[in-house]
Amino acid sequence: QVQLVESGGGLVQPGGSLRLSCAASGIIFRFYAMSWYRQAPGKQRELVATITNGGSTNYADSVKGRFTISRDSAQNTVYLRMNSLKPEDTAVYYCNTYTTPIRHDYWGQGTQVTVSS
């Protein structure tokens, strides 16, 4: 059974930083691409960042230069380092992975990030 468990969210002031973690189980972690999505109130869920099994990364334009995704295969964990946070980064952040060639998505329960003074 695949499980993704996020942690690290919270309340931070504008300009601050947070690091989110997602611990994966039930998969051979090193074979899977891992992603972070977010969903703000009243908005659709959007892709924030992806890291492939080879370590290549991609980011949404809105977070480029501020967020960094990384992975630790020894710990079966993917991270999202968020710097220079803005109020518009406020959302529930979800960890994601998926199977190929037939795509089936797995999601964590989400962790709330609130950027406010």
Secondary structure as UniProt FT lines:
FT   STRAND          3..7
FT   STRAND          10..12
FT   TURN            14..15
FT   STRAND          18..25
FT   HELIX           29..31
FT   STRAND          34..39
FT   TURN            41..42
FT   STRAND          46..51
FT   TURN            53..54
FT   STRAND          57..59
FT   TURN            61..66
FT   STRAND          67..72
FT   TURN            73..76
FT   STRAND          77..82
FT   HELIX           87..89
FT   STRAND          91..98
FT   STRAND          105..107
FT   STRAND          111..115
//
